[in-house]
């Protein structure tokens, strides 16, 4: 691992100021599905244990980062796709995080960590501490082992100016199996939001942005559940939202912004993630792969046209930026 960089300034302030300047809240997820990586970047067998596969992932996502620089505020690598490649994958993840930050892109690591006591402290030290071995700007965490498991992450993030996104209401269809279950008349996701609002002031205060007032103690709230987003926003009026479910998962830009509120440049209050919709745009040809079954694969016509691949990524990026930017400027809408 490379030496850790200089500690960051406040995460929430930096994120909100960047999204205001850009005019949109798009976050691009870096999810390198092996079977979907374009032929232009593929190497060797593309099997998990092949050392060439990690290099292919690095080449592919490095090229994506180059297309994103200056156009979005933040990227969100999903750690599972790197862990499946073993130690080589984690080395690639570290390199890509550093490459993104060198391109002035913030990095939100989607790792959904959550554990008790010293284990939580270990996770927090790895990613959030001032001397973290794999430093990122923010981390997703899971609160369902109890609110005390959030405290080590909050202390580390507050001390280093980093951010957290706590799972509250996720975008997957099965989220209601547990998150919507009522407890004494309130859905569980609502009780999680209320519990975050009641966390000790000593933990919450360092996470409040001094310039914008937005809190770096954020929440994950899926675009596929706009009504629930209103409930979460009511409980946490200044929490940043990470909104999955936009784009390939079917939610519209308007639905994705249901938890946002009016600000000086339009609706604000978080980021909206798109992964497959940007990385594997539908404008390229389709093929099939046998990885774990049959799946659609974005292919570059001819297999080696760099310019055509760049245009495909840029077009997908332009569409998402335009959709979200228009929704930001239009203001609240009923969904």
Phi, psi and omega in degrees: 000147177283160177299147180293149180279178174298138179304149184279162165282187191295127185299310185297318178298313182298317182294312181296318180295324179288318180293325175298315182295322181282332181086012179202158182254024185295131170244132181258122178280133179259085183245091186279075173303119187300320182289348183254356179295128184300149178307331179306329186249354187289146179223145174056219184276342186063022172275157187301320186276352180286124183297337178289336183295315179298323178294323177296317178298317180296317178298314183297305183288331174297319177293323176297313179303320179299324179287333184274338186305127179082357184246336176229162181275329195207150174238157184228089174290138176264117191295334183301323182290340177268323178298327181293346177264005178073207185298329178296322179295319179292326176295320177295318179302313179300316181295320181290323177299317180290322178296319180297314182291329174295333177273011179065033173255133174285155184235121173251114180273120179270093183239344177049046180286155178177123181195181186257153168052230186294335178292316176298320178298324178295315177299315181298319179296324183294323190242334192245336185294161178302326180253032182303144179283331174230075189289137174227168181282329182202164186219141171274141180224157183253121185267002194279007167264000178121155184293336178294336179287344179280333189301316179299324178292317181296319179297314182294316181295317180296322182288331185253003179074027181256182186231164178229147170232112186268131178297121178238299178226101187277165190275347185291149182302327182277004182300330181290344180306322179240316189293334179265357179298133182277137175235110182052045174086000180237137176295150182302319181298326178293323178292326175295315178300315179297322179295322177295323179294335182263006179299151184306141181302328180297333177272323185282324187299315179295343181269357179275126182291123183292336182266322186252340184082356177282148183262137175280359169272084186265179182225154171264123182217110190292144179294342181283357181229067185297325180295319178294330178299322178297320180296318180292319180296324178300320180285328187230076188295338183241014179277137172293140175258137163255118188248101170275169175104350178280145175088246186298334179274358168104349182280144179279169176297320180297317179296322182295334184262013183297334178269002181273163182228160180297136176227188184294339181241017185118196180296141179208173178134014178162202182224151181243121186268140168224128181249283183299325182298335178262313185290325186230070188295150182286352180286347177266165181297159179248146175217183181238153177224157182261011183292108177063028184119196182259133180217154176285143182230129174285127181237148174271127179303127182086340171083354185214012184274099181299316181299320180292321177297316180299319179295322178297315178296314182298319180296316179296320179295317179301317182296315181295318179297317180295315180299310182290322178297319177297317180294323177299315185285329180290329181089191187301143178220148175281131181240000000 
